[in-house]
């Protein structure tokens, strides 16, 4: 809700309604749900402009009931904060994104643009933004899903400069609201609200030292007496409720004892460059244990506030049963999941069951059912215009026709792609980007017809197999056809050739770092005036100490080989597939990229000659 002058603006789902003098003036329906909005006025003070954040669509400018400008932001902005120093007619607004980044959106001369000011770099997603004044300086307060609160100093003269981080605080649970205000003193404080309903204030050390001297002893005594009375009342109420529950549970009368449903919140993010999908679990009460089961083999990681134990399988080694024991007072925990598959083409989604058990009584567990999509890497959104992008003509295409509805196709795609999909409409179109390779998947579908285009042939193969299986389960007859270019593998390989080179260098650094660790060099030998190691080895050793070196070179080899196998299965006869795939794998492991390009070119020419 936003009140701007004499206008009232309400957002509900996808609908935006303008009220003037308590009467509905106009309304607008967006293509997807509205996440946040900010109101501005035109330079001639005649109309109201709205800056909208639309799910999966980025940002847009709404003026007089029409969308006049739009821009796609791949980081997934979710919150807006208008600088209090900006002019009313000047559209400049800070945003916080799902990947943890912070940026600014500007609208000048009918052009909408954005600029990322603070990179995410593994930080929690931004939940809320607020403003805080301190020492005549303007600060942007950022509340995140991982429980951190950050304070950035803003240059009011140039809002496009990178903010300077001044303060960080960890609350231990997701932050739901943050804003500047006053609670305990007349001086400015940063007010924070958390997921469990806790509200507290943050202030500098100077204000903490000065607030005690300013407050009189009478006021402090009055506050203490009020708190003591409130604590006694809450203890009495808790005892009465506990006695009431125990009395009902021991009653001989027929009936069911229904324990309260645990207040729990969970959120899953798309796969990172390493392939891990992170699940954040937050409870309003302390957490004791997690029981995790999956019918497939999973790789599992958790944070340092818990102890992970993987149980040995009784029947087969193709499933996972694990327990996570949390430290006392833990209300938030994250899990990183990854399907341990040797095949790059995954033909179905993976269901993971997580039982969350709190520490208090009664001992009641809450079941969380989490779906890991078949293509978790396609988590980034991007704006796409099919008419203006001519490179799409050389992509692999998949055409599906049959008796399915838009809602059914959206449900089938939920097994393939991570995150929320666009709301079902008469015609749905969107683009996803692979977070590791940079390849793209374009989806466009309506009732009875769907088209999928990608410059990754394994993506098309996976979509084809999953849609075919889903249609068989629903007993819906569909017709599927593919259009595969002869040079699709060659073009895709050239697209990721630089990525393979970087991964190969990192693999060599990992191998070298392991060898240097075996030498067990002490600090004096490394920092001596006459160094024991050369400059290159010294740099690798320092980097291995500051960060965990990981390489996905082997995974990239599997991806390229799988491209060739899918190309043979979808476009040509699969003769001599094993020999050629082994040859490609050997060339890739030896880092002979020129020879790989030559082999793929020869295969393309051979297939063209056969046709």
PyMOL commands that set and color helices and strands:
alter all, ss='L'
color gray80, all
select helices_A, chain A and resi 205-214+217-249+390-394+406-414+457-473+488-495+497-519+523-526+535-546+553-571+577-589+593-610
alter helices_A, ss='H'
color red, helices_A
select strands_A, chain A and resi 2-4+7-12+15-20+23-29+34-41+48-54+58-63+66-71+77-82+91-97+102-108+111-118+126-134+137-144+148-153+164-170+175-181+189-194+199-202+264-268+277-283+287-294+298-302+306-311+320-326+332-339+350-358+365-372+378-381+396-402+427-434+440-446+449-454+478-483
alter strands_A, ss='S'
color yellow, strands_A
deselect
rebuild
show_as cartoon
